[in-house]
Amino acid sequence: MKKTAVILLSLLLLSGCSQNKRYEYYKEIKLAGMNPISTAVGENGIWVSDSKNNEIVLINEKGKISKRYKDFKRPMHISLFEGKVFVPEYLSDSIKVISNGKVLPLNLSIKPDAPGGIDVNDSLIAIADFYNHRIIFKTKSKTFTFGKKGHNAGELFYPTDVKIVKDKIVVADAYNNRVQIFSVKGKFIKAIGERDKIKVATGIDADENKIIVTDSGNNRVIIYDWNGNKIEELTKNLNYPIDATIDGNKLFICNFHVGSIAVYKR
């Protein structure tokens, strides 16, 4: 009995250490001639949204391109789900889907005005509707919006990215310089980062333990817990970071101005 208790305690301590381990800079993936605005990591590699060349490319961790899809109209923050790449087109006010080598339109009953980001999770789709200062949210049964232009709790000012985590929606409230958390019914829950002097919260990613925000104007990435406590800040080799993607123990950060991806590891 005593031996079992010792083993269980050791496992709990190891689990806690793993969760509290800090990110360290690992390497740079150079993307010559690109301005990467977003990434999505899958089994076959890293999908990159390149707003400079209006392309979506698939690369490996050495930056070698294996697939290229051209002629997008300013692709923004992308999402990957079940092998499909969902691409918000800022200039066409639409969403495109890369599926089985083809680029197809996503049908929506509510049209965005310059969509900045999208997240797809099972039957749920969330879109950051930039110029309408709102989120478009699609479920199996209905499509609705929440948020309006403003600076108070629950109001948005040019949202650029969005993430669905279980029953919550996390929004990069870019020009309010913060992140906001809503329920999947669109009810405001919490604002994060307002005390940290963020200069444009451009991109986000999140999992059950943390929320990651790219603070582009300050050349840093801030990591929060779900209560809004700042638990880590990354600055090494970052140059206008505009998006971050969690993949296991790695973190991929788009350096927009210098055309590279900074990879951190924990």
ABEGO torsion letter per residue (X at the ends): XAAAAAAAAAAAAAAAAAAABBBBBABBBBBBGBBBABBBBBAAEBBBBBAAAGBBBBBBAAGBBABBBBGBBGBBBBBBBGGBBBBBBAAAGBBBBBBGGBBBBBBBABBBBGBABBBBBEABBBBBBAAAGBBBBBBAABBBBBEBBEABBGBBBGBABBBBBEABBBBBBAAAGBBBBBBAAGBBABBBGAAAGBBEBABBBBBAABBBBBBAAAGBBBBBBAAGBBABBBABGBBGBABBBBBEABBBBBBAAAGBBBBBBX
